[in-house]
Amino acid sequence: MPTAATSTRNLPAPDPAGVAALAEQTGTPEDLARQVYDEEVKALDAGSTVKNFIGVIARRRARQRLSALKDDAHRSPGSAATPGVDTQPESAPRRQRRA
């Protein structure tokens, strides 16, 4: 039986107005907003089989990461947020079931 072919769809191109809005909403430079958005698109594309909502999910995740950068910068004065640093929250440890 043949395996499912990978998608031939192109990755969603960021809408310049959407990236500008993302930068404005998070208070970050537009080039950083575009970089984080692009990273999220690539990560989602690599791990997904359904490609329909990658752009929407990438914008949401980029907004969360950029907001976390902003929050971290406010919490620790004197430490600037560094682009490229993983700011995604770690997943919570799973609870073990009781026997």
KEGUKOL-228501 format. One record per atom (N, C-alpha, C, CB): residue in one letter; atom name; z, x, y. Coordinates in steps of 0.02 Angstrom, whole numbers, plus 50000, padded with zeros to 5 digits. Glycine has a CB too. Layout:
# KEGUKOL-228501
residu_atome_w_u_v
A_CA_Z_X_Y
...
//
This chain:
# KEGUKOL-228501
residu_atome_w_u_v
M_N_50000_50042_49941
M_CA_50000_50000_50000
M_C_50000_50045_50062
M_CB_50061_49952_50000
P_N_49956_50033_50110
P_CA_49954_50076_50169
P_C_50015_50065_50213
P_CB_49890_50062_50209
T_N_50036_50119_50246
T_CA_50092_50113_50292
T_C_50069_50083_50357
T_CB_50125_50182_50304
A_N_50116_50056_50393
A_CA_50100_50025_50458
A_C_50077_50078_50506
A_CB_50161_49986_50487
A_N_50023_50064_50541
A_CA_49997_50111_50590
A_C_50042_50112_50651
A_CB_49924_50093_50610
T_N_50047_50170_50682
T_CA_50085_50175_50743
T_C_50048_50140_50799
T_CB_50100_50248_50761
S_N_50085_50121_50849
S_CA_50055_50084_50904
S_C_50007_50129_50943
S_CB_50109_50057_50950
T_N_49952_50100_50964
T_CA_49905_50138_51005
T_C_49913_50120_51079
T_CB_49833_50124_50983
R_N_49965_50081_51093
R_CA_49977_50062_51163
R_C_50002_50122_51202
R_CB_50027_50004_51167
N_N_49984_50123_51265
N_CA_50009_50176_51309
N_C_50080_50158_51331
N_CB_49962_50184_51370
L_N_50117_50210_51348
L_CA_50184_50198_51375
L_C_50177_50163_51442
L_CB_50223_50264_51383
P_N_50225_50120_51460
P_CA_50220_50085_51524
P_C_50224_50134_51582
P_CB_50274_50031_51529
A_N_50178_50128_51628
A_CA_50179_50169_51688
A_C_50230_50139_51735
A_CB_50109_50174_51721
P_N_50274_50181_51763
P_CA_50324_50153_51808
P_C_50290_50126_51871
P_CB_50375_50206_51827
D_N_50311_50067_51889
D_CA_50287_50036_51950
D_C_50321_50073_52009
D_CB_50304_49959_51952
P_N_50282_50101_52055
P_CA_50313_50138_52111
P_C_50365_50097_52148
P_CB_50259_50162_52159
A_N_50351_50033_52157
A_CA_50400_49990_52191
A_C_50462_49981_52148
A_CB_50369_49921_52208
G_N_50453_49977_52082
G_CA_50510_49970_52037
G_C_50554_50031_52036
G_CB_50486_49955_51967
V_N_50523_50091_52037
V_CA_50562_50153_52039
V_C_50597_50159_52106
V_CB_50515_50214_52027
A_N_50563_50140_52160
A_CA_50594_50142_52227
A_C_50654_50094_52229
A_CB_50543_50123_52282
A_N_50647_50035_52200
A_CA_50703_49988_52198
A_C_50760_50014_52156
A_CB_50679_49920_52171
L_N_50744_50046_52101
L_CA_50795_50076_52058
L_C_50833_50130_52096
L_CB_50763_50106_51994
A_N_50797_50172_52132
A_CA_50829_50224_52172
A_C_50874_50194_52226
A_CB_50776_50270_52204
E_N_50850_50141_52258
E_CA_50889_50109_52311
E_C_50951_50075_52283
E_CB_50846_50058_52349
Q_N_50944_50041_52226
Q_CA_51000_50005_52196
Q_C_51055_50053_52175
Q_CB_50977_49965_52136
T_N_51036_50113_52154
T_CA_51086_50160_52128
T_C_51105_50214_52179
T_CB_51060_50193_52067
G_N_51071_50214_52236
G_CA_51087_50263_52288
G_C_51069_50334_52268
G_CB_51160_50260_52304
T_N_51014_50342_52231
T_CA_50992_50408_52208
T_C_50923_50422_52235
T_CB_50993_50413_52131
P_N_50903_50486_52237
P_CA_50836_50502_52260
P_C_50783_50473_52213
P_CB_50827_50579_52265
E_N_50726_50457_52240
E_CA_50673_50425_52201
E_C_50647_50469_52144
E_CB_50616_50406_52247
D_N_50643_50535_52157
D_CA_50619_50579_52104
D_C_50667_50582_52045
D_CB_50607_50650_52131
L_N_50732_50578_52058
L_CA_50782_50576_52004
L_C_50777_50510_51967
L_CB_50853_50586_52033
A_N_50767_50455_52003
A_CA_50760_50389_51971
A_C_50699_50389_51925
A_CB_50754_50334_52024
R_N_50644_50418_51947
R_CA_50583_50421_51906
R_C_50595_50465_51844
R_CB_50524_50449_51948
Q_N_50630_50521_51853
Q_CA_50643_50566_51797
Q_C_50686_50531_51743
Q_CB_50679_50630_51821
V_N_50738_50497_51764
V_CA_50782_50463_51717
V_C_50744_50406_51683
V_CB_50845_50437_51753
Y_N_50705_50369_51722
Y_CA_50665_50315_51693
Y_C_50617_50342_51640
Y_CB_50625_50278_51748
D_N_50583_50397_51656
D_CA_50536_50427_51608
D_C_50571_50450_51544
D_CB_50500_50486_51640
E_N_50631_50478_51552
E_CA_50670_50499_51493
E_C_50687_50439_51449
E_CB_50734_50536_51515
E_N_50706_50385_51480
E_CA_50724_50325_51443
E_C_50663_50295_51407
E_CB_50755_50272_51489
V_N_50606_50295_51440
V_CA_50544_50269_51408
V_C_50528_50311_51347
V_CB_50485_50270_51458
K_N_50531_50377_51353
K_CA_50515_50420_51296
K_C_50564_50410_51239
K_CB_50515_50493_51318
A_N_50628_50404_51254
A_CA_50678_50394_51202
A_C_50668_50327_51166
A_CB_50749_50397_51231
L_N_50654_50275_51205
L_CA_50644_50210_51175
L_C_50579_50208_51134
L_CB_50641_50156_51229
D_N_50527_50239_51159
D_CA_50464_50240_51124
D_C_50470_50276_51057
D_CB_50409_50271_51167
A_N_50507_50330_51056
A_CA_50514_50369_50995
A_C_50551_50331_50941
A_CB_50551_50434_51010
G_N_50597_50288_50960
G_CA_50637_50254_50910
G_C_50622_50181_50899
G_CB_50707_50261_50928
S_N_50567_50156_50925
S_CA_50554_50085_50918
S_C_50487_50071_50885
S_CB_50556_50051_50986
T_N_50484_50014_50852
T_CA_50421_49993_50823
T_C_50389_49938_50864
T_CB_50431_49970_50751
V_N_50429_49900_50900
V_CA_50404_49848_50944
V_C_50406_49876_51015
V_CB_50446_49782_50938
K_N_50349_49879_51047
K_CA_50342_49914_51111
K_C_50340_49867_51172
K_CB_50280_49956_51111
N_N_50346_49802_51161
N_CA_50335_49753_51215
N_C_50382_49760_51274
N_CB_50341_49685_51188
F_N_50444_49777_51263
F_CA_50493_49775_51317
F_C_50521_49843_51335
F_CB_50550_49730_51298
I_N_50486_49896_51318
I_CA_50510_49963_51332
I_C_50522_49973_51407
I_CB_50461_50015_51306
G_N_50476_49951_51449
G_CA_50484_49960_51521
G_C_50545_49925_51548
G_CB_50423_49935_51557
V_N_50558_49865_51525
V_CA_50615_49826_51548
V_C_50680_49859_51526
V_CB_50612_49753_51521
I_N_50683_49878_51463
I_CA_50744_49908_51436
I_C_50755_49977_51468
I_CB_50741_49914_51359
A_N_50702_50014_51478
A_CA_50708_50081_51509
A_C_50735_50075_51580
A_CB_50640_50116_51510
R_N_50713_50025_51618
R_CA_50739_50016_51686
R_C_50814_50001_51684
R_CB_50702_49960_51723
R_N_50834_49957_51638
R_CA_50905_49940_51632
R_C_50947_50002_51615
R_CB_50915_49885_51580
R_N_50924_50040_51565
R_CA_50961_50099_51544
R_C_50961_50153_51598
R_CB_50931_50128_51479
A_N_50906_50161_51633
A_CA_50903_50209_51688
A_C_50951_50189_51743
A_CB_50831_50215_51716
R_N_50954_50124_51759
R_CA_51001_50099_51810
R_C_51073_50114_51789
R_CB_50992_50023_51821
Q_N_51089_50104_51725
Q_CA_51156_50118_51701
Q_C_51173_50193_51706
Q_CB_51164_50095_51628
R_N_51126_50236_51687
R_CA_51137_50308_51692
R_C_51145_50331_51764
R_CB_51080_50345_51659
L_N_51102_50306_51808
L_CA_51106_50327_51878
L_C_51170_50302_51910
L_CB_51045_50301_51916
S_N_51191_50242_51893
S_CA_51254_50215_51920
S_C_51312_50257_51895
S_CB_51263_50142_51900
A_N_51309_50278_51832
A_CA_51363_50320_51804
A_C_51365_50387_51841
A_CB_51352_50332_51729
L_N_51307_50416_51857
L_CA_51305_50478_51895
L_C_51339_50469_51963
L_CB_51233_50502_51904
K_N_51323_50413_51995
K_CA_51351_50399_52061
K_C_51427_50390_52055
K_CB_51319_50336_52091
D_N_51449_50353_52005
D_CA_51521_50342_51995
D_C_51557_50407_51980
D_CB_51532_50292_51939
D_N_51527_50450_51939
D_CA_51558_50514_51923
D_C_51564_50558_51985
D_CB_51517_50550_51870
A_N_51514_50556_52028
A_CA_51515_50596_52089
A_C_51570_50572_52135
A_CB_51447_50594_52124
H_N_51583_50507_52136
H_CA_51636_50480_52179
H_C_51705_50495_52151
H_CB_51628_50404_52188
R_N_51711_50497_52085
R_CA_51776_50509_52054
R_C_51800_50581_52062
R_CB_51774_50491_51981
S_N_51754_50628_52056
S_CA_51774_50698_52060
S_C_51741_50730_52121
S_CB_51755_50735_51996
P_N_51777_50731_52178
P_CA_51748_50759_52238
P_C_51732_50833_52229
P_CB_51795_50749_52298
G_N_51676_50854_52257
G_CA_51656_50923_52253
G_C_51612_50939_52194
G_CB_51715_50966_52252
S_N_51606_50893_52147
S_CA_51563_50906_52089
S_C_51502_50861_52095
S_CB_51600_50894_52021
A_N_51446_50892_52104
A_CA_51383_50854_52110
A_C_51357_50837_52042
A_CB_51330_50893_52151
A_N_51326_50779_52036
A_CA_51296_50758_51973
A_C_51234_50801_51961
A_CB_51278_50683_51973
T_N_51226_50824_51901
T_CA_51171_50868_51883
T_C_51117_50829_51847
T_CB_51196_50926_51841
P_N_51055_50831_51872
P_CA_51001_50798_51836
P_C_50992_50829_51767
P_CB_50935_50802_51876
G_N_50975_50787_51719
G_CA_50964_50810_51652
G_C_51027_50810_51609
G_CB_50937_50878_51654
V_N_51084_50797_51640
V_CA_51147_50794_51602
V_C_51150_50726_51569
V_CB_51209_50806_51647
D_N_51170_50725_51506
D_CA_51175_50662_51469
D_C_51231_50620_51498
D_CB_51186_50676_51393
T_N_51214_50564_51527
T_CA_51264_50521_51558
T_C_51271_50456_51521
T_CB_51248_50508_51630
Q_N_51240_50451_51462
Q_CA_51245_50389_51424
Q_C_51313_50386_51391
Q_CB_51188_50384_51372
P_N_51344_50328_51393
P_CA_51410_50323_51362
P_C_51405_50333_51287
P_CB_51442_50255_51378
E_N_51455_50366_51260
E_CA_51456_50376_51188
E_C_51472_50310_51155
E_CB_51507_50431_51168
S_N_51445_50301_51096
S_CA_51459_50239_51060
S_C_51531_50240_51036
S_CB_51410_50230_51001
A_N_51560_50181_51036
A_CA_51630_50175_51016
A_C_51635_50187_50941
A_CB_51658_50106_51034
P_N_51689_50220_50919
P_CA_51696_50231_50847
P_C_51702_50165_50810
P_CB_51757_50275_50832
R_N_51674_50163_50751
R_CA_51677_50102_50712
R_C_51746_50094_50680
R_CB_51622_50102_50658
R_N_51767_50033_50678
R_CA_51832_50019_50646
R_C_51821_50017_50570
R_CB_51862_49953_50672
Q_N_51870_50043_50535
Q_CA_51866_50039_50463
Q_C_51894_49974_50440
Q_CB_51903_50098_50430
R_N_51862_49945_50390
R_CA_51886_49882_50362
R_C_51948_49893_50320
R_CB_51831_49848_50321
R_N_51991_49846_50325
R_CA_52051_49850_50282
R_C_52035_49822_50214
R_CB_52110_49811_50314
A_N_52065_49852_50165
A_CA_52051_49832_50096
A_C_52086_49767_50079
A_CB_52073_49886_50047
//
